[in-house]
Amino acid sequence: MIEGNDNYWIHAWDVHGGEAPGWPKYTGQWTSFSGVVGDPTMNGQLRFATGTREGWLFVWRVAGDARLDNSWSHYRGNDYNSGLYGQDSRGPSRSSTSAAPARR
C-alpha cells in the first residue's frame, strides 16, 4: 500500500505492515494524495509516479515484477466498475477439451 499525505512524505508498506525498503519518499511539496505504479517504458521496471499541488511530477523506480500483471485492468478495477478489490466480475472460461452434458 502506498500513501501520500500533507507533510510532503509518501509512505509504502510491505506485506508485514512495515515500511517497504527504500521508503518513505520525500517530495518537499504537498502531494496529490494518489499516485500510480506501472511500467511506462515497458522494460519490466516498475515506477511509482505522483504529482504535487505545485504541478511537479515525481517518478521513482520501485521493486516489483511487472510480468505478474496483477493490477486492475481498467478504471475502478473490474467489469462492474465497482472499485472493490478482489471482486470477481468475470465468469469462468469455457473449457475446449470437455463438453457439457446435454439437457433434456
N, C-alpha and C positions, 0 to 999 in steps of 0.2 A: 504494500500500500504506500502511496506517495501523497504527501500533504503539504501544501504551501500555506503560509499564514501571513499576518501583518507585521511580523518582526524581521522580515527580509530573509528568513531561512526556509529551506524546503527539506523536509524530513522524509525518509523512506524506512520502512520496517521490513525485516525478514520474516520468515515463516514462524520463528520462535518468539516474535514480538520485540526483538532488539533492533537497534539502529543497524541498517544494512551497511555493509562495507563501502567506504567511500562517501558516505553521507554523514551529516547534512551538507547541503549546498547553500552557499551564501550569495545573494544577488545584490545586496546593498540598496534594493528598491522594493517597494510594495509589490508582491507578486499578484498575479491574476487569480490565484487560488486553484487553478486547474492547469494541467499540463497533459502531454501525450507521450507515450512510448511507442516507438516504431522504428522501422529500418528504411529511412528515406532514400538512401543510396542503393538499397537492395544488394548489399555486400555481406549480409549476415551479422553486422554490428548494430546492436540496438542503441538508440539515443533517446534521451528524455529532453523534451523541449517545453518551455513555458515562457509566457510573456509577462511584462510588468505593466503597471498602470502608466508609467512614463513612456511606454512604447518600445522598450527594449525586448529582444528575443534572446533567451539564454538556451544553449544546447549543450548537453553533456553526454559522453559515452557512458553507457550503463551495462552491467552484466546481464546476461540472459541469452537465450537461444532463439533466434528469430525463426528457426525451422520448426519450432513447436506450433506456431500459428494458432495459439490458444487465446487470441484476443477476440473481441466482438467483431462480427463481420460487417456490421453497419450501424447506423445511428440507433441508439437505445438498445442495441445488443442482440436482438433476436427477431424472428419473423413476425412476432406480435407487437414489436416496438414497445415492450413493457418496461425495459430498463432494469429488469430483475436478473441479476447474475445467477446462472445455474438453471434457469428455467428452460426446459427443453421444448422448443417450439416446432421441431421437425419430427415427422413420423418416421418409423423405421423404414429402411430401404428394402426394396423387394429383392429377394434372392433370385439369381438367374439359374441356380442349379437345382432348385426344387420347385415343385408345383403344388399349389394348394388343392386340397380335395374338392371335388365338385359338389355344389349344394344341390339338394333335392327339393 
